[in-house]
Every structure is written in structure tokens, then in C-alpha cells.
Amino acid sequence: MSRLPALIVGGGPAGAAAAITLARAGVAPHLVERHALPHDSVCGGFLGWDALAALRDLGVDAFALGGRPIERLRLLAGERSVELPLPQRAAGLSRRLLDEALIGRAQMMGAIVTRGRTVRAADPLRRSLRFDDGEEMAGEALFLATGKHELRGLARSLKGRGEAPAVGLRAVIPGSDDLDGVIEMHLFDGGYAGLLVQEDGTANLCLSVARERLGAAGGVAALMRDIMKQAPRLAGRMGGEVPAHFDAIAGVPYGWRAAAGQPGIFRIGDQGAVIASLAGDGIAIALASGTGAAQAFLAGGAQAAVEWQGRWHRRSRWPVVVAEALRHGAARPGMRDGLMRLLQWMPGLGAQAALLTRISAPRRDGRRSGARSSPGRG
Ligand SMILES: Cc1cc2nc3c(=O)[nH]c(=O)nc-3n(C[C@H](O)[C@H](O)[C@H](O)COP(=O)(O)OP(=O)(O)OC[C@H]3O[C@@H](n4cnc5c(N)ncnc54)[C@H](O)[C@@H]3O)c2cc1C
């Protein structure tokens, strides 16, 4: 079996960022994505200013793709609401468009992209991948970018976690004029719903809910009816009807970070660190880790993986910890109420919290893009 220099599993933001970075440095990576065609993902589609800057540096302009500018955050909990300015301009864009643009960019730069094939398992010692038909491929380095999905042989270890992973749900509902320029977040017991207008004028509705709450309701439709009672303004957004179709993802281990590296294996995106989605920073972290890991490989080869993963573990710590505190606070009635009162009284705290959850991508010129609060190198 011949060995390719770099094999990337997954064509989401993390895998594509790694592919672009490697390809434009002259190392043609091989990226494998299981979807043959453009697809949506269970994701809110919120791009923070750090994600926008990282995308620009990779050669992708979210606004040119139709991304809708977002300048304000509207938080709603029961009858209470508060509107806060964001520290910088953000955007709303569907993952269908974003992921296609990134993969297209990687191909244009010289990456070899195989679509419509699923990697079934990895062998970390041999740094090889196995496909359905038994074919194997080996690389000097493996970049694991399967995001919300586990890959046999390299699955995230969730042993010892006190909390069951969350459930993610996504539906498309009609947009509305008063969502222009806003990301709206509806907080309720055990989770939240994010709402923003995407490029075609429809609204992307994305929810993250504790698994126990879904279990207690007995199904998605019953859960939604339950949430709509607790969040009447969200129910209003849906015209009082549960959307007919939801995409779902089970098992989102918020707060998880890869603690130790393995020789030749770069764990990037959600396979390296999972920030609570209400921080709206998962895509930025995916881009930053994909870019950073590829740069580490270019500088030090496959051996650089263990050291890089350790650095990424340290660097992602504070944003993940702050986002976890916000997630737990927002999901509990007493703390949520306190949080809303505090923000009504001191709206500037919202911007501070948004800055504390940011990780910026290492740029081609070695400086950081987009953020102000990330110690250490990436
Ligand atoms: C409910 C919810 C809402 C969110 N909202 C936001 C938001 O608004 N803004 C934000 O910044 N972040 C948000 N996030 C987080 C964000 O979606 C992730 O952090 C981000 O998508 C991670 O990127 P990734 O490239 O690591 O993985 P993914 O985006 O999950 O991409 C992984 C890719 O790998 C492919 N793949 C998986 N397994 C295989 C395999 N075996 N073989 C081949 N291909 C494979 C998949 O098809 C996919 O294309 C949200 C998350 C959730 C759960």
C-alpha cells in the first residue's frame, strides 16, 4: 500500500481548512467526504467575526456567497428579552453553501477530493483508512475531521463524563423582516434555539437540547410542543406549528477536548474540541484548528501531531470553559433569569462573554485573525 503525504477524513470547515492550507503550500492532500452532493448540516449557520476573518484568509468571502450581515444578539427567555450589540459584524450563511465553497477552494488549490465515499474505520498505528469495499489508504499523517460523527478506531473517548451528550435539531422556517441583522436566541430549560436569516431569506432554526428532555417528551414533535409552551415567542416564529421536517444529530459532547495526541494523527474541528453551540464559535474553531494543524504538519511533519494536539488542548481550554458556563447557566431557570437581569442592567457584559469564547485562526502571515483573547500559539 503506497503512502500519501496527508489524508483528511471529512469535508466540513475543519477538513477543508486543513486541505486548503496544505494544498497552497504545495502538499497535495487527499480529502474524503461521505456526501457526494451539497448538503445541510445540523448547525445554526452563525459566522462570528473570527470565522469571517479566517474564511477570508482561506480565500472564501462569506458575504460574496450571500451571507446576511448580523450586528445584534436578541436573547429571549419566557416573557423577558434583551437586545445587545455584537462586538463586531457577524453573518448568517447556510452550511450547504459554506461547505461547498470551502471544498471548491481546496480543489482549486490542488487538493484531491473524493466525494460520496464513507471511511468505515481507521487504524491509528498504521495511519490507514478502510472503506466499505475493503480498499485501504495510508498517509504519513491523518487529519481526523469527521466532526459530529465518530470514526471506528479513532472515536472520541467519552468515559467519565457526568452528562449525557446533547441532541441537535435543525429546521427551515419562513424568515421575517424583524430578524434582519439579528441572531435570535430563545433560552429554555435544558437548551436553546437559535434563529437567523440565511442567504435565501428563509430562517435557519437550530436547537440544542439535553437528551433527557427529548427522552422525557418521547419524540421530536412532542418535544417541540413542550418547548413552544415554554418559549411562546419561538412558537410565534413557527406560526404555532411544529415544522414538518427536522434534521437531527444525537450525541454532541459539549465541553469535550482531545487530551492527548497520537503520533501522526491530527484531531481537528469537533474531533479536537467541542465548544457549546450557543457560543456560535464552532466553525471558527474548526477553521482555526484545521489551519493550525496543517501549518504544524508543514513545519514539522507527521511527528508534529502530538505536540500540536497538546497545544490545541491548552488553547481551546478557556473558550470551551466559558461557553460551558454560559450553556449551563442558560439552561437552568434560576440562573437563566439572573443572567437575563444582569444583561438588561449591563448589556456590555454580553460582548465581553462573546469575546471570551473566541479562538482566532493562525493567519498565513503568522498573526491571528479576528479575536482578541487567545493566549498561546495555534
Ligand atoms: C445544534 C448546533 C448548532 C450549532 N450552531 C453553530 C453556529 O451557529 N455557528 C458555529 O460556528 N458553530 C455552530 N455549531 C458547531 C459547528 O456546527 C461545528 O463546531 C462545526 O461544524 C465543526 O466543523 P467540523 O469540520 O469539525 O465538522 P462537521 O461540520 O461536522 O463536518 C464533518 C464532515 O465530515 C464528514 N464525515 C463524517 N464522517 C465521515 C466519514 N466516516 N467518512 C467521510 N466523511 C465523513 C461529514 O459528512 C461532514 O461533512 C453548532 C453545533 C450544533 C450541534
The ligand as a Tripos MOL2 file, in Angstrom:
@<TRIPOS>MOLECULE
LIG
   53    58     1     0     0
SMALL
NO_CHARGES

@<TRIPOS>ATOM
      1 C1        -27.2040   22.4380   17.3380 C.3       1 LIG1
      2 C2        -25.9000   23.0320   16.8810 C.ar      1 LIG1
      3 C3        -25.8390   24.3280   16.4070 C.ar      1 LIG1
      4 C4        -24.6270   24.8970   16.0150 C.ar      1 LIG1
      5 N1        -24.5950   26.1790   15.5560 N.ar      1 LIG1
      6 C5        -23.4100   26.7560   15.2410 C.ar      1 LIG1
      7 C6        -23.3550   28.0950   14.7410 C.ar      1 LIG1
      8 O1        -24.3790   28.7410   14.5370 O.2       1 LIG1
      9 N2        -22.1180   28.6300   14.4710 N.ar      1 LIG1
     10 C7        -20.9640   27.9220   14.6780 C.ar      1 LIG1
     11 O2        -19.8700   28.4660   14.4750 O.2       1 LIG1
     12 N3        -20.9930   26.6350   15.1060 N.ar      1 LIG1
     13 C8        -22.1800   26.0380   15.3840 C.ar      1 LIG1
     14 N4        -22.2210   24.7290   15.7780 N.ar      1 LIG1
     15 C9        -20.9660   23.9690   15.8270 C.3       1 LIG1
     16 C10       -20.4980   23.5920   14.4190 C.3       1 LIG1
     17 O3        -21.5620   23.0020   13.6920 O.3       1 LIG1
     18 C11       -19.3260   22.6250   14.4960 C.3       1 LIG1
     19 O4        -18.4260   23.0230   15.5010 O.3       1 LIG1
     20 C12       -18.5850   22.5630   13.1680 C.3       1 LIG1
     21 O5        -19.4550   22.1290   12.1470 O.3       1 LIG1
     22 C13       -17.4080   21.6220   13.2630 C.3       1 LIG1
     23 O6        -16.8120   21.5070   11.9900 O.3       1 LIG1
     24 P1        -16.0650   20.1430   11.5730 P.3       1 LIG1
     25 O7        -15.4620   20.3870   10.2530 O.co2     1 LIG1
     26 O8        -15.2430   19.6810   12.7060 O.co2     1 LIG1
     27 O9        -17.2500   19.0440   11.4590 O.3       1 LIG1
     28 P2        -18.5680   18.9700   10.5930 P.3       1 LIG1
     29 O10       -19.0460   20.2900   10.2150 O.co2     1 LIG1
     30 O11       -19.4870   18.0710   11.3640 O.co2     1 LIG1
     31 O12       -18.0860   18.2430    9.2640 O.3       1 LIG1
     32 C14       -17.6710   16.9010    9.2700 C.3       1 LIG1
     33 C15       -17.7130   16.3760    7.8360 C.3       1 LIG1
     34 O13       -17.1600   15.0580    7.8300 O.3       1 LIG1
     35 C16       -17.9670   14.2130    7.0210 C.3       1 LIG1
     36 N5        -17.7960   12.8460    7.5480 N.ar      1 LIG1
     37 C17       -18.1560   12.4060    8.7810 C.ar      1 LIG1
     38 N6        -17.8100   11.1220    8.9220 N.ar      1 LIG1
     39 C18       -17.2340   10.7440    7.7570 C.ar      1 LIG1
     40 C19       -16.6650    9.5150    7.2980 C.ar      1 LIG1
     41 N7        -16.6380    8.4310    8.0700 N.pl3     1 LIG1
     42 N8        -16.1590    9.4600    6.0440 N.ar      1 LIG1
     43 C20       -16.1760   10.5630    5.2300 C.ar      1 LIG1
     44 N9        -16.7040   11.7550    5.6240 N.ar      1 LIG1
     45 C21       -17.2200   11.8460    6.8670 C.ar      1 LIG1
     46 C22       -19.3790   14.7680    7.2160 C.3       1 LIG1
     47 O14       -20.2200   14.4000    6.1430 O.3       1 LIG1
     48 C23       -19.1210   16.2670    7.2810 C.3       1 LIG1
     49 O15       -19.1690   16.8820    6.0080 O.3       1 LIG1
     50 C24       -23.4330   24.1250   16.1260 C.ar      1 LIG1
     51 C25       -23.4950   22.8080   16.5760 C.ar      1 LIG1
     52 C26       -24.7100   22.2420   16.9350 C.ar      1 LIG1
     53 C27       -24.7410   20.8180   17.4310 C.3       1 LIG1
@<TRIPOS>BOND
     1     1     2 1
     2     2     3 ar
     3     2    52 ar
     4     3     4 ar
     5     4     5 ar
     6     4    50 ar
     7     5     6 ar
     8     6     7 ar
     9     6    13 1
    10     7     8 2
    11     7     9 ar
    12     9    10 ar
    13    10    11 2
    14    10    12 ar
    15    12    13 ar
    16    13    14 ar
    17    14    15 1
    18    14    50 ar
    19    15    16 1
    20    16    17 1
    21    16    18 1
    22    18    19 1
    23    18    20 1
    24    20    21 1
    25    20    22 1
    26    22    23 1
    27    23    24 1
    28    24    25 2
    29    24    26 1
    30    24    27 1
    31    27    28 1
    32    28    29 2
    33    28    30 1
    34    28    31 1
    35    31    32 1
    36    32    33 1
    37    33    34 1
    38    33    48 1
    39    34    35 1
    40    35    36 1
    41    35    46 1
    42    36    37 ar
    43    36    45 ar
    44    37    38 ar
    45    38    39 ar
    46    39    40 ar
    47    39    45 ar
    48    40    41 1
    49    40    42 ar
    50    42    43 ar
    51    43    44 ar
    52    44    45 ar
    53    46    47 1
    54    46    48 1
    55    48    49 1
    56    50    51 ar
    57    51    52 ar
    58    52    53 1
@<TRIPOS>SUBSTRUCTURE
     1 LIG1         1 GROUP 0 **** ****
